[in-house]
């Protein structure tokens, strides 16, 4: 808590260092973490094809792999649309969480 902005805010409001850390510093620092987490989860969904093929697990990745190898286009399209909706949902959820955490963000 050696930042001059937080130490002056703490002195002006008479707050403890812990409350300044949680109310001011961490609240703005968590925003990029939430955004990157949503994007990373989306990439994990896309990487399920490789993981399920390597480890022999049954799931949407294995279904996609078999559908591509058997040239089953409707199933491949369905899987891609489902994964796209999951990715869009995750990024929208991250935006809503960011808006909830930071009052400067308006939706």
C-alpha positions as MATLAB code, in Angstrom:
seq = 'XXXXXXXXXXXXXXXXXXXXXXXXXXXXXXXXXXXXXXXXXXXXXXXXXXXXXXXXXXXXXXXXXXXXXXXXXXXXXXXXXXXXXXXXXXXXXXXXXXXXXXXXXXX';
ca = [
       0.000    0.000    0.000;
       2.796    2.380   -0.884;
       0.851    3.973   -3.736;
       0.400    7.690   -3.033;
      -3.189    7.635   -4.311;
      -4.351    4.933   -1.906;
      -2.404    6.252    1.052;
      -3.848    9.748    0.593;
      -7.365    8.296    0.240;
      -6.818    6.293    3.381;
      -5.643    9.324    5.329;
      -8.456   11.522    4.026;
     -11.198    9.038    4.920;
      -9.588    7.672    8.058;
      -9.719    4.085    6.790;
      -7.476    1.188    7.645;
      -5.024   -0.175    5.098;
      -7.072   -3.379    4.800;
     -10.306   -1.591    3.884;
      -8.488    0.549    1.305;
      -6.998   -2.597   -0.187;
     -10.342   -4.365   -0.579;
     -12.532   -1.362   -1.438;
     -10.237    0.564   -3.745;
      -7.221   -1.368   -4.981;
      -8.483   -4.923   -5.482;
     -11.833   -3.850   -6.880;
     -10.196   -2.255   -9.913;
      -7.401   -4.825  -10.164;
      -9.798   -7.783  -10.496;
     -11.399   -6.520  -13.736;
      -8.737   -7.812  -16.171;
      -8.599  -11.112  -14.288;
     -12.321  -11.670  -14.849;
     -12.052  -10.816  -18.547;
      -9.051  -13.057  -19.168;
     -10.673  -15.907  -17.237;
     -13.736  -15.858  -19.489;
     -11.613  -15.903  -22.632;
      -9.462  -18.711  -21.226;
     -12.527  -20.811  -20.448;
     -13.675  -20.302  -24.033;
     -10.327  -21.569  -25.316;
     -10.588  -24.569  -22.990;
     -13.895  -25.464  -24.619;
     -12.231  -25.339  -28.023;
      -9.332  -27.458  -26.812;
     -11.643  -30.223  -25.636;
     -11.292  -31.960  -29.023;
      -7.563  -32.495  -28.492;
      -7.826  -33.449  -24.824;
     -10.628  -35.945  -25.375;
      -8.867  -37.479  -28.368;
      -5.582  -37.918  -26.517;
      -7.060  -39.337  -23.315;
      -9.912  -41.280  -24.932;
     -12.675  -39.489  -23.082;
     -16.228  -39.340  -24.394;
     -17.635  -35.847  -24.801;
     -18.347  -33.082  -27.223;
     -14.742  -33.022  -28.420;
     -14.793  -36.720  -29.258;
     -18.123  -36.268  -31.024;
     -16.682  -33.397  -33.051;
     -13.624  -35.458  -33.981;
     -15.695  -38.415  -35.178;
     -18.146  -36.158  -37.013;
     -15.321  -34.431  -38.879;
     -13.691  -37.733  -39.795;
     -17.019  -39.137  -41.051;
     -17.912  -35.896  -42.884;
     -21.126  -35.395  -40.928;
     -21.672  -31.678  -41.540;
     -24.913  -31.104  -39.563;
     -23.348  -32.463  -36.365;
     -20.162  -30.429  -36.893;
     -22.227  -27.281  -37.433;
     -24.273  -27.980  -34.319;
     -21.150  -28.424  -32.221;
     -19.609  -25.213  -33.567;
     -22.781  -23.233  -32.904;
     -22.994  -24.663  -29.376;
     -19.365  -23.772  -28.635;
     -19.871  -20.286  -30.096;
     -22.890  -19.723  -27.837;
     -20.888  -20.932  -24.827;
     -18.083  -18.521  -25.679;
     -20.510  -15.628  -26.161;
     -22.228  -16.478  -22.866;
     -18.913  -16.549  -20.992;
     -17.769  -13.195  -22.367;
     -21.170  -11.649  -21.652;
     -21.045  -13.005  -18.109;
     -17.575  -11.508  -17.677;
     -18.859   -8.142  -18.900;
     -21.765   -8.280  -16.440;
     -19.427   -9.164  -13.585;
     -17.101   -6.321  -14.562;
     -20.036   -3.910  -14.634;
     -21.094   -5.103  -11.190;
     -17.596   -4.709   -9.750;
     -16.792   -1.322  -11.291;
     -19.486    1.356  -11.226;
     -17.679    3.309  -13.975;
     -18.665    0.624  -16.517;
     -22.138    1.190  -17.920;
     -24.018   -1.393  -19.959;
];
